């Protein structure tokens, strides 16, 4: 499945890759909108796949959505 439509990293298990694609995550950049917690809820997706994707995102200077600093709201 890792063809021209997807740039998900090599080394992902096929169940994890299918789970990501079924959830609409075709490109590595799509994962910046996902949290680690949400990805781990996908059937066929586990900690190993999460580590592979985390490393691939970091190589490109990207991260999962929950890894982005959350702006603090001012109390007032």
Helices and strands as residue ranges (DSSP letters): H 14-22, G 28-33, H 36-40, H 47-59, G 65-67
